[in-house]
Amino acid sequence: MAQFVKASHILVKTEEEASKLKEEIKGGKAFAQAAQEVSLCPSGRNGGDLGYFTKGQMVKEFEDAAFSMEVGEVSDPIKTQFGYHLIYLTDKKD
């Protein structure tokens, strides 16, 4: 199992907004562009890039999703206390 994952994310207020964004991304919109346009997280300015992180650094729901994904995958909306996230996994390493 990977010790580190690298991910980007988009944070929005509603599940509907996150689902609509996922469809736009599946349709060809760049994840980073979507993050810059709508993410409520300061990381949105950098296209949502969170860099590498290990278990224990993110809230559980976010971490569980990120560590279970395949590189290149965009998650379904993930609910946390901050809102709804779309996660884009960009790398995994031991």
PAROMI-413336 format. One record per residue: residue number from 1; residue in one letter; x, y, z of N, C-alpha, C in turn. Coordinates in steps of 0.1 Angstrom, whole numbers, plus 5000, padded with zeros to 4 digits. Layout:
REM PAROMI-413336
sepa marnu:NUM&nuke:a&n.x:X&n.y:Y&n.z:Z&ca.x:X&ca.y:Y&ca.z:Z&c.x:X&c.y:Y&c.z:Z
...
END
This chain:
REM PAROMI-413336
sepa marnu:1&nuke:m&n.x:5008&n.y:4988&n.z:5000&ca.x:5000&ca.y:5000&ca.z:5000&c.x:5009&c.y:5013&c.z:5000
sepa marnu:2&nuke:a&n.x:5004&n.y:5022&n.z:4993&ca.x:5012&ca.y:5035&ca.z:4992&c.x:5013&c.y:5042&c.z:5005
sepa marnu:3&nuke:q&n.x:5025&n.y:5047&n.z:5008&ca.x:5027&ca.y:5055&ca.z:5020&c.x:5023&c.y:5070&c.z:5018
sepa marnu:4&nuke:f&n.x:5025&n.y:5074&n.z:5005&ca.x:5022&ca.y:5088&ca.z:5002&c.x:5013&c.y:5089&c.z:4990
sepa marnu:5&nuke:v&n.x:5004&n.y:5098&n.z:4989&ca.x:4996&ca.y:5101&ca.z:4977&c.x:4997&c.y:5116&c.z:4974
sepa marnu:6&nuke:k&n.x:4996&n.y:5119&n.z:4962&ca.x:4996&ca.y:5133&ca.z:4957&c.x:4983&c.y:5135&c.z:4951
sepa marnu:7&nuke:a&n.x:4976&n.y:5146&n.z:4955&ca.x:4962&ca.y:5148&ca.z:4950&c.x:4960&c.y:5163&c.z:4949
sepa marnu:8&nuke:s&n.x:4950&n.y:5166&n.z:4940&ca.x:4944&ca.y:5179&ca.z:4939&c.x:4930&c.y:5178&c.z:4943
sepa marnu:9&nuke:h&n.x:4923&n.y:5189&n.z:4948&ca.x:4909&ca.y:5188&ca.z:4951&c.x:4902&c.y:5201&c.z:4948
sepa marnu:10&nuke:i&n.x:4889&n.y:5199&n.z:4947&ca.x:4880&ca.y:5211&ca.z:4946&c.x:4870&c.y:5210&c.z:4957
sepa marnu:11&nuke:l&n.x:4869&n.y:5221&n.z:4965&ca.x:4859&ca.y:5222&ca.z:4976&c.x:4848&c.y:5231&c.z:4972
sepa marnu:12&nuke:v&n.x:4835&n.y:5225&n.z:4973&ca.x:4823&ca.y:5233&ca.z:4971&c.x:4813&c.y:5231&c.z:4982
sepa marnu:13&nuke:k&n.x:4802&n.y:5238&n.z:4982&ca.x:4793&ca.y:5237&ca.z:4993&c.x:4783&c.y:5226&c.z:4992
sepa marnu:14&nuke:t&n.x:4779&n.y:5222&n.z:4980&ca.x:4768&ca.y:5212&ca.z:4979&c.x:4773&c.y:5200&c.z:4970
sepa marnu:15&nuke:e&n.x:4766&n.y:5189&n.z:4973&ca.x:4769&ca.y:5177&ca.z:4966&c.x:4765&c.y:5179&c.z:4951
sepa marnu:16&nuke:e&n.x:4754&n.y:5186&n.z:4949&ca.x:4749&ca.y:5189&ca.z:4935&c.x:4760&c.y:5196&c.z:4927
sepa marnu:17&nuke:e&n.x:4766&n.y:5206&n.z:4933&ca.x:4776&ca.y:5214&ca.z:4927&c.x:4788&c.y:5205&c.z:4923
sepa marnu:18&nuke:a&n.x:4792&n.y:5196&n.z:4933&ca.x:4804&ca.y:5187&ca.z:4931&c.x:4800&c.y:5177&c.z:4919
sepa marnu:19&nuke:s&n.x:4788&n.y:5172&n.z:4919&ca.x:4784&ca.y:5163&ca.z:4909&c.x:4784&c.y:5169&c.z:4895
sepa marnu:20&nuke:k&n.x:4780&n.y:5181&n.z:4894&ca.x:4779&ca.y:5189&ca.z:4881&c.x:4794&c.y:5191&c.z:4877
sepa marnu:21&nuke:l&n.x:4803&n.y:5195&n.z:4886&ca.x:4817&ca.y:5197&ca.z:4882&c.x:4823&c.y:5184&c.z:4877
sepa marnu:22&nuke:k&n.x:4820&n.y:5173&n.z:4883&ca.x:4826&ca.y:5160&ca.z:4879&c.x:4822&c.y:5158&c.z:4865
sepa marnu:23&nuke:e&n.x:4809&n.y:5160&n.z:4861&ca.x:4805&ca.y:5158&ca.z:4847&c.x:4812&c.y:5167&c.z:4838
sepa marnu:24&nuke:e&n.x:4814&n.y:5180&n.z:4842&ca.x:4822&ca.y:5189&ca.z:4833&c.x:4836&c.y:5184&c.z:4831
sepa marnu:25&nuke:i&n.x:4842&n.y:5179&n.z:4841&ca.x:4856&ca.y:5174&ca.z:4840&c.x:4856&c.y:5161&c.z:4832
sepa marnu:26&nuke:k&n.x:4847&n.y:5152&n.z:4834&ca.x:4846&ca.y:5141&ca.z:4825&c.x:4844&c.y:5145&c.z:4810
sepa marnu:27&nuke:g&n.x:4837&n.y:5156&n.z:4808&ca.x:4835&ca.y:5161&ca.z:4795&c.x:4847&c.y:5168&c.z:4789
sepa marnu:28&nuke:g&n.x:4858&n.y:5170&n.z:4796&ca.x:4870&ca.y:5176&ca.z:4790&c.x:4875&c.y:5188&c.z:4797
sepa marnu:29&nuke:k&n.x:4867&n.y:5194&n.z:4807&ca.x:4873&ca.y:5205&ca.z:4814&c.x:4884&c.y:5201&c.z:4823
sepa marnu:30&nuke:a&n.x:4895&n.y:5210&n.z:4822&ca.x:4907&ca.y:5207&ca.z:4831&c.x:4903&c.y:5208&c.z:4845
sepa marnu:31&nuke:f&n.x:4908&n.y:5198&n.z:4853&ca.x:4905&ca.y:5198&ca.z:4868&c.x:4911&c.y:5211&c.z:4874
sepa marnu:32&nuke:a&n.x:4923&n.y:5214&n.z:4870&ca.x:4930&ca.y:5226&ca.z:4876&c.x:4922&c.y:5239&c.z:4873
sepa marnu:33&nuke:q&n.x:4917&n.y:5240&n.z:4861&ca.x:4909&ca.y:5252&ca.z:4857&c.x:4896&c.y:5252&c.z:4865
sepa marnu:34&nuke:a&n.x:4890&n.y:5241&n.z:4867&ca.x:4877&ca.y:5241&ca.z:4875&c.x:4881&c.y:5245&c.z:4890
sepa marnu:35&nuke:a&n.x:4892&n.y:5240&n.z:4895&ca.x:4896&ca.y:5243&ca.z:4909&c.x:4898&c.y:5258&c.z:4910
sepa marnu:36&nuke:q&n.x:4905&n.y:5264&n.z:4900&ca.x:4908&ca.y:5279&ca.z:4901&c.x:4895&c.y:5287&c.z:4900
sepa marnu:37&nuke:e&n.x:4885&n.y:5282&n.z:4893&ca.x:4873&ca.y:5290&ca.z:4891&c.x:4864&c.y:5289&c.z:4903
sepa marnu:38&nuke:v&n.x:4863&n.y:5277&n.z:4909&ca.x:4852&ca.y:5275&ca.z:4919&c.x:4856&c.y:5270&c.z:4933
sepa marnu:39&nuke:s&n.x:4868&n.y:5265&n.z:4935&ca.x:4871&ca.y:5259&ca.z:4948&c.x:4871&c.y:5269&c.z:4959
sepa marnu:40&nuke:l&n.x:4865&n.y:5265&n.z:4970&ca.x:4865&ca.y:5274&ca.z:4982&c.x:4877&c.y:5273&c.z:4991
sepa marnu:41&nuke:c&n.x:4886&n.y:5263&n.z:4987&ca.x:4899&ca.y:5261&ca.z:4994&c.x:4909&c.y:5270&c.z:4988
sepa marnu:42&nuke:p&n.x:4918&n.y:5276&n.z:4997&ca.x:4929&ca.y:5284&ca.z:4991&c.x:4938&c.y:5277&c.z:4981
sepa marnu:43&nuke:s&n.x:4938&n.y:5263&n.z:4982&ca.x:4946&ca.y:5256&ca.z:4972&c.x:4940&c.y:5257&c.z:4958
sepa marnu:44&nuke:g&n.x:4928&n.y:5262&n.z:4956&ca.x:4922&ca.y:5264&ca.z:4943&c.x:4931&c.y:5273&c.z:4934
sepa marnu:45&nuke:r&n.x:4938&n.y:5283&n.z:4941&ca.x:4946&ca.y:5292&ca.z:4933&c.x:4957&c.y:5284&c.z:4926
sepa marnu:46&nuke:n&n.x:4961&n.y:5273&n.z:4931&ca.x:4972&ca.y:5264&ca.z:4925&c.x:4966&c.y:5253&c.z:4918
sepa marnu:47&nuke:g&n.x:4953&n.y:5254&n.z:4913&ca.x:4947&ca.y:5243&ca.z:4906&c.x:4942&c.y:5232&c.z:4915
sepa marnu:48&nuke:g&n.x:4942&n.y:5235&n.z:4928&ca.x:4937&ca.y:5225&ca.z:4938&c.x:4948&c.y:5216&c.z:4943
sepa marnu:49&nuke:d&n.x:4960&n.y:5218&n.z:4939&ca.x:4972&ca.y:5209&ca.z:4943&c.x:4974&c.y:5209&c.z:4958
sepa marnu:50&nuke:l&n.x:4974&n.y:5197&n.z:4964&ca.x:4977&ca.y:5196&ca.z:4978&c.x:4991&c.y:5190&c.z:4980
sepa marnu:51&nuke:g&n.x:4998&n.y:5186&n.z:4970&ca.x:5011&ca.y:5180&ca.z:4971&c.x:5009&c.y:5166&c.z:4977
sepa marnu:52&nuke:y&n.x:5021&n.y:5161&n.z:4982&ca.x:5020&ca.y:5147&ca.z:4988&c.x:5016&c.y:5148&c.z:5002
sepa marnu:53&nuke:f&n.x:5009&n.y:5138&n.z:5007&ca.x:5005&ca.y:5136&ca.z:5021&c.x:5004&c.y:5122&c.z:5025
sepa marnu:54&nuke:t&n.x:5005&n.y:5120&n.z:5038&ca.x:5005&ca.y:5106&ca.z:5043&c.x:4992&c.y:5105&c.z:5051
sepa marnu:55&nuke:k&n.x:4990&n.y:5092&n.z:5056&ca.x:4978&ca.y:5090&ca.z:5064&c.x:4979&c.y:5098&c.z:5077
sepa marnu:56&nuke:g&n.x:4968&n.y:5104&n.z:5081&ca.x:4968&ca.y:5112&ca.z:5094&c.x:4969&c.y:5127&c.z:5091
sepa marnu:57&nuke:q&n.x:4972&n.y:5131&n.z:5079&ca.x:4973&ca.y:5145&ca.z:5076&c.x:4960&c.y:5152&c.z:5072
sepa marnu:58&nuke:m&n.x:4951&n.y:5144&n.z:5067&ca.x:4938&ca.y:5149&ca.z:5062&c.x:4927&c.y:5144&c.z:5070
sepa marnu:59&nuke:v&n.x:4915&n.y:5150&n.z:5069&ca.x:4903&ca.y:5144&ca.z:5076&c.x:4901&c.y:5130&c.z:5070
sepa marnu:60&nuke:k&n.x:4895&n.y:5122&n.z:5079&ca.x:4894&ca.y:5107&ca.z:5076&c.x:4886&c.y:5105&c.z:5063
sepa marnu:61&nuke:e&n.x:4875&n.y:5111&n.z:5060&ca.x:4867&ca.y:5108&ca.z:5048&c.x:4876&c.y:5111&c.z:5035
sepa marnu:62&nuke:f&n.x:4883&n.y:5122&n.z:5036&ca.x:4891&ca.y:5127&ca.z:5025&c.x:4903&c.y:5117&c.z:5023
sepa marnu:63&nuke:e&n.x:4909&n.y:5114&n.z:5034&ca.x:4921&ca.y:5105&ca.z:5033&c.x:4917&c.y:5091&c.z:5028
sepa marnu:64&nuke:d&n.x:4906&n.y:5085&n.z:5034&ca.x:4901&ca.y:5072&ca.z:5030&c.x:4899&c.y:5071&c.z:5015
sepa marnu:65&nuke:a&n.x:4893&n.y:5082&n.z:5009&ca.x:4890&ca.y:5082&ca.z:4995&c.x:4903&c.y:5083&c.z:4987
sepa marnu:66&nuke:a&n.x:4912&n.y:5092&n.z:4991&ca.x:4924&ca.y:5095&ca.z:4983&c.x:4933&c.y:5082&c.z:4983
sepa marnu:67&nuke:f&n.x:4934&n.y:5075&n.z:4994&ca.x:4942&ca.y:5063&ca.z:4995&c.x:4936&c.y:5051&c.z:4988
sepa marnu:68&nuke:s&n.x:4923&n.y:5052&n.z:4985&ca.x:4917&ca.y:5040&ca.z:4978&c.x:4916&c.y:5042&c.z:4963
sepa marnu:69&nuke:m&n.x:4920&n.y:5054&n.z:4958&ca.x:4919&ca.y:5057&ca.z:4944&c.x:4930&c.y:5053&c.z:4935
sepa marnu:70&nuke:e&n.x:4928&n.y:5052&n.z:4922&ca.x:4939&ca.y:5049&ca.z:4913&c.x:4944&c.y:5063&c.z:4907
sepa marnu:71&nuke:v&n.x:4957&n.y:5063&n.z:4904&ca.x:4963&ca.y:5075&ca.z:4898&c.x:4955&c.y:5079&c.z:4885
sepa marnu:72&nuke:g&n.x:4951&n.y:5092&n.z:4884&ca.x:4944&ca.y:5096&ca.z:4872&c.x:4929&c.y:5097&c.z:4874
sepa marnu:73&nuke:e&n.x:4924&n.y:5091&n.z:4885&ca.x:4910&ca.y:5090&ca.z:4888&c.x:4905&c.y:5103&c.z:4895
sepa marnu:74&nuke:v&n.x:4892&n.y:5107&n.z:4892&ca.x:4885&ca.y:5117&ca.z:4899&c.x:4874&c.y:5111&c.z:4907
sepa marnu:75&nuke:s&n.x:4874&n.y:5114&n.z:4920&ca.x:4864&ca.y:5108&ca.z:4929&c.x:4850&c.y:5113&c.z:4927
sepa marnu:76&nuke:d&n.x:4841&n.y:5105&n.z:4932&ca.x:4827&ca.y:5111&ca.z:4934&c.x:4828&c.y:5121&c.z:4945
sepa marnu:77&nuke:p&n.x:4817&n.y:5129&n.z:4947&ca.x:4818&ca.y:5139&ca.z:4958&c.x:4820&c.y:5132&c.z:4971
sepa marnu:78&nuke:i&n.x:4829&n.y:5138&n.z:4979&ca.x:4832&ca.y:5133&ca.z:4993&c.x:4828&c.y:5143&c.z:5002
sepa marnu:79&nuke:k&n.x:4820&n.y:5140&n.z:5012&ca.x:4815&ca.y:5149&ca.z:5022&c.x:4824&c.y:5149&c.z:5034
sepa marnu:80&nuke:t&n.x:4828&n.y:5161&n.z:5038&ca.x:4836&ca.y:5163&ca.z:5051&c.x:4829&c.y:5175&c.z:5058
sepa marnu:81&nuke:q&n.x:4835&n.y:5178&n.z:5070&ca.x:4830&ca.y:5190&ca.z:5077&c.x:4831&c.y:5203&c.z:5069
sepa marnu:82&nuke:f&n.x:4840&n.y:5203&n.z:5059&ca.x:4843&ca.y:5215&ca.z:5052&c.x:4833&c.y:5217&c.z:5040
sepa marnu:83&nuke:g&n.x:4827&n.y:5207&n.z:5035&ca.x:4818&ca.y:5207&ca.z:5024&c.x:4820&c.y:5195&c.z:5015
sepa marnu:84&nuke:y&n.x:4819&n.y:5196&n.z:5002&ca.x:4820&ca.y:5185&ca.z:4993&c.x:4833&c.y:5186&c.z:4985
sepa marnu:85&nuke:h&n.x:4840&n.y:5176&n.z:4984&ca.x:4853&ca.y:5176&ca.z:4976&c.x:4852&c.y:5167&c.z:4964
sepa marnu:86&nuke:l&n.x:4859&n.y:5171&n.z:4953&ca.x:4862&ca.y:5162&ca.z:4943&c.x:4878&c.y:5160&c.z:4944
sepa marnu:87&nuke:i&n.x:4882&n.y:5148&n.z:4944&ca.x:4896&ca.y:5146&ca.z:4945&c.x:4902&c.y:5140&c.z:4932
sepa marnu:88&nuke:y&n.x:4913&n.y:5145&n.z:4928&ca.x:4920&ca.y:5140&ca.z:4916&c.x:4933&c.y:5135&c.z:4920
sepa marnu:89&nuke:l&n.x:4935&n.y:5122&n.z:4919&ca.x:4948&ca.y:5116&ca.z:4924&c.x:4958&c.y:5116&c.z:4913
sepa marnu:90&nuke:t&n.x:4969&n.y:5123&n.z:4916&ca.x:4980&ca.y:5125&ca.z:4906&c.x:4992&c.y:5116&c.z:4908
sepa marnu:91&nuke:d&n.x:4994&n.y:5110&n.z:4920&ca.x:5005&ca.y:5101&ca.z:4922&c.x:5004&c.y:5093&c.z:4935
sepa marnu:92&nuke:k&n.x:5011&n.y:5082&n.z:4935&ca.x:5012&ca.y:5074&ca.z:4947&c.x:5027&c.y:5069&c.z:4948
sepa marnu:93&nuke:k&n.x:5032&n.y:5069&n.z:4960&ca.x:5045&ca.y:5063&ca.z:4962&c.x:5047&c.y:5057&c.z:4976
sepa marnu:94&nuke:d&n.x:5057&n.y:5048&n.z:4977&ca.x:5059&ca.y:5041&ca.z:4990&c.x:5069&c.y:5049&c.z:4998
END
